[in-house]
Amino acid sequence: MRLFQCETCGQTLHFDNRVCVRCGSTLGFNPGDMRMHALVVGDDGLWYVAPGGGSGYRQCENAAIDVCNWLVPAEDPDVFCLCCRHNRIVPTTDPVGLSRWRRISQAQRHLFYSLLRWRLPHPTRQEQPNGGLVFDFLADEVDASGNLVPAMTGQQDGLISLRAAEAEDVVRETVRVSMQEPYRSLLGHFRHEIGHFYWVQLVRDREVVEEARSLFGDERSDYNTSLQQYYSEGPPADWQARFISPYASAHPAEDFAECWAHLFHIADTLETARAFGLVTGPAGHEELEAEVTFDPYRAPNAGKLVEAWVPLSVAMNAVQRSMGQPDSYPFVLTPPVVEKLDFMNRLLTRVQG
């Protein structure tokens, strides 16, 4: 994630800022130029980039409830921004639901930042009725016996469902422990589930499909049977040599989605490191030296990403341990995993043209 700067006073701005803490300017992120802007309101009620002039914008409709800080071009007929217009079911019926939605939206906008940086297609259901991208953020239910029925997180035919309760730290951590997962986050959910969507969008040509199957396995194998076997028997004994996570071993589709999420993790974190000028170079440890001198979203190959990522992730984990916190990145990138990441990086390169 990049750093931004207030056009009014020069203050450093961050992606989720709504107001400049120095000069009080209203802020908005414009997905058209991928920049955070200080805004002034015109006589016509539209917002303009400070000090004024140029094209006018409206705030996303969700700005009124402090959910979104993205801008919509004045000529756009949609009242929602490029991200929020994909939402179908949102938790706004009570203060708890609204609070959850604000956290969910923060992660969702972070996801869409990466989609836009990679110039990935994200058709809405209006643009692509069969398989367009749409999100439901679902509340848990209570059955006739008074038992809690958790909403399911998943993806099917472009519909990504997310359990809204996982916006609560205690709920998410309880699930993580019960599932024996090394980490669990809202942004991780988004990046994983969107991987299923982009399998359909990008893995189409015969040669691409064949290469994908040679790396991940045949996605046509019965999904439900594979998952039942995984949950009853666990991952194979050698999963660490071939997969990024235990869950990736459950089915080729899950392997693809897990690797897709990790490519997003790596590229976006490396961009953040680059924005802050972070360099690792501990004396006497050449293998831990790294500096991000390239655009991670335009990396020529996954090897370039991993070369910078491994030293940085080791440093991040060491800092976390010094604070008594769990590792930020508790994963190992083996050669087979790097090969899978490189396949995905080439998919993204083709999209960019």
Buried (B, 14 or more C-beta within 10 A) or exposed (E): BBBBBBBBBEBEBEBBBEEBEEBEBBBBBBBEEEBBBBBBEBEEEBBBBBEEEEEBBBBBBBBEEEBBBBBBBBEBEBEBBBBBBBBEBBBBEEEBBBEBBBBBBBBBBBBBBBBBBBEBBBBBBEEBEEBBBBBBBBBEEEEEEEEEEBBEBBBEEBBBBBBBBBBBEEBBEEBBEEEEBEBBBBBBBBBBBBBBBBBEBBBEEEEBBEBBBEBBBEBEEEBEEBBEEBEEEEBEEEBBEBBBBBBBBBBBBBBBBBBBBBBBBBBBBBBBBBEEEBBBEEEEEEEBEBBBEBEBBBBEBBEBBBEBBBBBBBBBBBEBEEEEEEBBBEBEBBEEBBBBBBBBBBBBBEEEE
